[in-house]
Amino acid sequence: MWGHRGAGSVSFVAFRKTVHRLTTPVEQLDREDLAAFCAASGFTAIGDLEPRSRAATGGEVRSVRIVPRAGAPALEVTFSDGQHSATAVFLGRRKIAGMTPGRRLAIEGMVARDGKQRVLYNPRYTFLA
């Protein structure tokens, strides 16, 4: 009798997850999946990054653009951990092979603040599968 109730509670949990997946917008589901991936990977949450400190974080590339800084090109890569976003700035570069929106990466570097945005200048990065 107890085993049957346990099986029923498992199917109820599966039913709730299915209902959640069917009634939640795709963008929110993607953010939840990305946040779970980042937490499982052991990254420091972008929201917890402190300026003037070294940090190892990661997430998914949201945008890549070339912005001139002091007359030289700089590649700005905005990435997100599902809850917050930050920008990695690669000074003197116009492109990085493989750096495209949707790509997951691990990033390590010194955190700065530009207004309200967290910025990492010339960080080390590793592409993730």
N, C-alpha and C positions, 0 to 999 in steps of 0.2 A: 504494500500500500504506500509506503514512504517513497519507494523508488518511482512510483507512478507520479506522485506529486512533484518530485524533483524534475522529472522529465517535462511535466507541464509547465513548471516555472522557467525551464530552459527555452521551451517553445514560445512562452510569453515574451521573454527577453528578445528572442529572434524576431518575433512579431513587432515589438516596439522599434527595433533597429530598422526593420523593413519600412514601417510607417514613417520613421524619421527620414530615411533616404528618399522616400517617395514624395514627402511634403516639404522638404527643405530645398531652397534654391541651389542650383548646381555650384554657383560661385561660393556659397557658404560651405558646401560639402568639400570643395577643393581646399578652402582655407583650413577647415578642420583636419583634413588628411595631411596637409602640409605641416600644420602645427604638431600633429602626432608624430610625423616623420622627424621633425627637428628635435622634438623632445626625446625620441628614441635614439637619435644620433648623439645626444649629449651636448648639443650646442647651447651656449648661453643665449637666452632669449634677447632679441634685439631691444625690447623695451627695458631690459635690465642693464644695457651697456652704459657705462659711465664715461664721460669725456675725460681725456688725459689718462686713460688706462689702456693697457693692452688686453685684447679680447679675442677669443676664438668663437666664431658664430657661423651661421650658414643659413641657407634657405634656397629660394627659387628666384631666378632672374626674372624681373618684371619688364624692364626696359633697358635699352642700350642706346646711348646717343653720344655724339661728339660735340663738345663744348669748348670754345677757345678760352683759355685762362692765361692771362698775361702774355697774349700774343702767340702762345703755343697751343697745339691741340691737346685736349684731355678727353679720355673716354670715361663717361659716367655710366656706371652700371647700378641700377636700382634693383635691390633684391628684398624679398620678404620672407618672414618665417611663418606666415599665416595670420599673424596678429599685428605686427609692426613692420616697418620697412626702414632700410638704411641705404646709403649710397656709397659705392666703392669708386674712387676716382683714381684713374691711372694716368698720371701726368706724362705728356709727350707721346701718347699712343693714339692711334686712330682706330685700331681694331685689335681684337684678341681672337685667334682662331677658336671656334667652338663656343664663344660667349654669345649666346642667343637667348631670347625670352623663352621661358619654360625649362631652362637647364638648371639643375640643382648643383649647388656648390658649397664647399666649406671655405670660410674666409678667416684670416687671422691678421691682425694689425692694430695700430694705435687708433683709438677712437677720438674723434673731434666733433665739435658741434658747429653747424652752419645754420643759424637761426634755430628752428626747432628740429631740424633734420640731423640725424647721426651720420657722420661721414668717416670713412676710412681711406686714407691716402696711400696709394701704392701698396695695398695689402698683398699678402701671399694668398693664393687660392688653389683649390683642388676641385676638379669636376667630380661629381658623384654620379653613380649609375642611376 
